[in-house]
Amino acid sequence: MDDHTGARIEQWFLTYSQDVYRFLVYYTGRTDIDDLVQETFIRALKAMQETAVENPKTWLFAIARNVAIDERRKTKLISWLPDIFLQHLVSHDKTPEESLELSENKRLLYEMINQLKRSYRDVLILRGIKGLSSKETAEVLGWSEAKVNLTMHRAMKASQNKMHVSIAEVMNDAIT
């Protein structure tokens, strides 16, 4: 790693770490994601040598999404293992303080988002909550803009059906 690469990743961290943090909170439904944010920037640093990055924010969101997916796979594997192997592990449940941190509406929103299928969840978070354009979302997900727009429409419908409220209310609660 040269000084230029280190300075660039440091600048990106200062500029985008809060955006990546909030994206991961919505994506995972958890607030204890500092390790995932750190892993995102570590992977970005490692990949910077081989990758030409035109839009660092969308590139970092794509990496964060993959980090979250890897974490979910690992968690599923751990939950599958017999209890005898897991007795020494710490619980992943939220502490009372963390539970109080989230407002009731946001908690319901996190639960609803996590019940959606992955493609809906991805688009809803990136477009509806993070405010990325269709083009930026397509870049993060590796999709066409048409697929992003269609999936966003379907995700909004699925959200309305799950929460029995208008999508405007869902997005307003997510942003505030």
VEXDREN-2710 file (C-alpha; in Angstrom, 1 decimal):
% VEXDREN-2710
k/r/px/py/pz
1/MET/0.0/0.0/0.0
2/ASP/1.4/3.4/-1.0
3/ASP/0.7/6.7/0.8
4/HIS/-1.7/7.8/-1.9
5/THR/-3.9/4.7/-1.3
6/GLY/-3.8/5.1/2.4
7/ALA/-4.8/8.8/2.2
8/ARG/-7.6/8.0/-0.2
9/ILE/-9.1/5.3/2.0
10/GLU/-8.7/7.6/5.0
11/GLN/-10.6/10.4/3.2
12/TRP/-13.3/8.0/2.1
13/PHE/-13.7/6.7/5.7
14/LEU/-14.1/10.3/7.0
15/THR/-16.6/11.1/4.2
16/TYR/-18.6/7.9/3.9
17/SER/-18.3/5.9/7.2
18/GLN/-21.5/7.3/8.6
19/ASP/-23.4/6.5/5.4
20/VAL/-22.0/2.9/5.4
21/TYR/-22.9/2.6/9.1
22/ARG/-26.5/3.7/8.5
23/PHE/-26.8/1.5/5.4
24/LEU/-25.6/-1.5/7.4
25/VAL/-28.0/-0.7/10.3
26/TYR/-30.9/-0.8/7.9
27/TYR/-29.6/-3.8/6.0
28/THR/-29.0/-5.9/9.0
29/GLY/-31.6/-4.5/11.4
30/ARG/-28.9/-4.4/14.1
31/THR/-27.0/-1.4/15.7
32/ASP/-23.9/-3.4/16.7
33/ILE/-22.3/-3.2/13.3
34/ASP/-19.1/-1.4/13.9
35/ASP/-17.1/-4.5/13.0
36/LEU/-19.0/-4.7/9.7
37/VAL/-18.1/-1.1/8.9
38/GLN/-14.5/-1.8/9.7
39/GLU/-14.5/-4.9/7.5
40/THR/-16.0/-2.9/4.7
41/PHE/-13.2/-0.4/4.7
42/ILE/-10.6/-3.2/5.1
43/ARG/-11.9/-5.0/2.0
44/ALA/-12.0/-1.7/0.2
45/LEU/-8.4/-1.0/1.0
46/LYS/-7.4/-4.5/-0.2
47/ALA/-9.3/-4.1/-3.4
48/MET/-8.2/-0.6/-4.3
49/GLN/-5.0/-1.8/-5.9
50/GLU/-6.9/-3.8/-8.6
51/THR/-10.0/-1.7/-8.9
52/ALA/-10.6/1.6/-10.7
53/VAL/-13.2/3.4/-8.5
54/GLU/-15.4/6.0/-10.2
55/ASN/-18.0/6.5/-7.4
56/PRO/-16.5/5.6/-4.0
57/LYS/-19.9/5.8/-2.2
58/THR/-21.7/3.2/-4.4
59/TRP/-18.6/1.0/-4.4
60/LEU/-18.4/1.1/-0.6
61/PHE/-22.2/0.3/-0.4
62/ALA/-21.6/-2.7/-2.7
63/ILE/-18.8/-3.9/-0.4
64/ALA/-20.9/-3.3/2.7
65/ARG/-23.7/-5.3/1.2
66/ASN/-21.4/-8.2/0.6
67/VAL/-19.9/-8.0/4.1
68/ALA/-23.5/-8.1/5.5
69/ILE/-24.4/-11.1/3.3
70/ASP/-21.2/-12.9/4.5
71/GLU/-22.0/-12.1/8.1
72/ARG/-25.6/-13.5/7.7
73/ARG/-24.2/-16.7/6.1
74/LYS/-21.8/-17.1/9.0
75/THR/-24.7/-16.5/11.5
76/LYS/-26.9/-19.1/9.8
77/LEU/-24.0/-21.6/10.0
78/ILE/-23.5/-20.9/13.6
79/SER/-27.3/-21.3/14.3
80/TRP/-27.2/-24.6/12.5
81/LEU/-24.4/-26.1/14.6
82/PRO/-25.4/-28.2/17.5
83/ASP/-25.7/-26.4/20.9
84/ILE/-22.9/-28.3/22.4
85/PHE/-20.4/-26.4/20.2
86/LEU/-22.0/-23.0/20.9
87/GLN/-22.2/-22.9/24.7
88/HIS/-19.2/-20.7/25.0
89/LEU/-20.4/-18.1/22.5
90/VAL/-22.0/-14.8/23.6
91/SER/-25.6/-14.1/22.7
92/HIS/-26.3/-11.9/19.7
93/ASP/-29.6/-10.6/21.2
94/LYS/-30.0/-6.9/21.6
95/THR/-29.3/-5.5/25.1
96/PRO/-32.1/-3.6/26.8
97/GLU/-30.2/-0.3/26.1
98/GLU/-30.0/-1.1/22.4
99/SER/-33.7/-2.0/22.3
100/LEU/-34.6/1.3/23.8
101/GLU/-32.4/3.1/21.3
102/LEU/-34.7/2.3/18.4
103/SER/-38.0/4.0/18.3
104/GLU/-41.0/1.7/17.9
105/ASN/-41.6/2.8/14.3
106/LYS/-38.0/2.2/13.3
107/ARG/-38.0/-1.2/15.1
108/LEU/-41.1/-2.2/13.1
109/LEU/-39.5/-0.9/9.9
110/TYR/-36.3/-2.9/10.6
111/GLU/-38.3/-6.0/11.2
112/MET/-40.4/-5.5/8.1
113/ILE/-37.3/-4.9/5.9
114/ASN/-35.6/-8.0/7.2
115/GLN/-38.7/-10.1/6.3
116/LEU/-38.6/-9.0/2.7
117/LYS/-36.7/-11.1/0.2
118/ARG/-33.1/-9.9/-0.4
119/SER/-33.6/-8.1/-3.7
120/TYR/-36.5/-6.1/-2.2
121/ARG/-34.5/-5.3/0.9
122/ASP/-31.5/-4.2/-1.1
123/VAL/-33.4/-1.8/-3.4
124/LEU/-35.6/-0.4/-0.6
125/ILE/-32.6/0.5/1.5
126/LEU/-30.5/1.9/-1.2
127/ARG/-33.2/3.8/-3.1
128/GLY/-35.8/4.6/-0.5
129/ILE/-33.7/5.1/2.6
130/LYS/-30.2/6.0/1.5
131/GLY/-31.6/8.0/-1.4
132/LEU/-29.4/6.7/-4.2
133/SER/-30.5/7.2/-7.7
134/SER/-31.6/4.3/-9.9
135/LYS/-28.3/4.4/-11.7
136/GLU/-26.3/4.4/-8.5
137/THR/-28.4/1.5/-7.1
138/ALA/-27.9/-0.4/-10.3
139/GLU/-24.2/0.1/-10.0
140/VAL/-24.1/-1.2/-6.4
141/LEU/-26.2/-4.2/-7.2
142/GLY/-24.9/-5.0/-10.7
143/TRP/-28.4/-4.7/-12.2
144/SER/-30.0/-2.6/-15.0
145/GLU/-31.8/0.6/-14.1
146/ALA/-35.1/-1.0/-15.3
147/LYS/-34.6/-3.9/-12.9
148/VAL/-33.9/-1.5/-10.1
149/ASN/-37.1/0.5/-10.8
150/LEU/-39.3/-2.6/-11.1
151/THR/-37.9/-4.2/-8.0
152/MET/-38.4/-0.9/-6.1
153/HIS/-42.0/-0.8/-7.1
154/ARG/-42.5/-4.4/-6.0
155/ALA/-40.7/-3.8/-2.8
156/MET/-42.9/-0.8/-2.0
157/LYS/-46.0/-3.0/-2.6
158/ALA/-44.7/-5.8/-0.4
159/SER/-43.9/-3.2/2.3
160/GLN/-47.4/-1.8/2.2
161/ASN/-48.8/-5.3/2.4
162/LYS/-46.7/-6.2/5.4
163/MET/-47.2/-3.0/7.4
164/HIS/-50.7/-2.1/6.2
165/VAL/-49.6/1.5/5.8
166/SER/-48.7/3.7/2.9
167/ILE/-45.2/3.6/1.6
168/ALA/-44.9/7.3/2.2
169/GLU/-45.3/6.6/5.9
170/VAL/-42.8/3.8/5.8
171/MET/-40.1/6.0/4.1
172/ASN/-40.9/9.0/6.4
173/ASP/-40.4/6.8/9.4
174/ALA/-37.1/5.4/8.0
175/ILE/-35.6/8.8/7.2
176/THR/-36.6/10.6/10.5
END
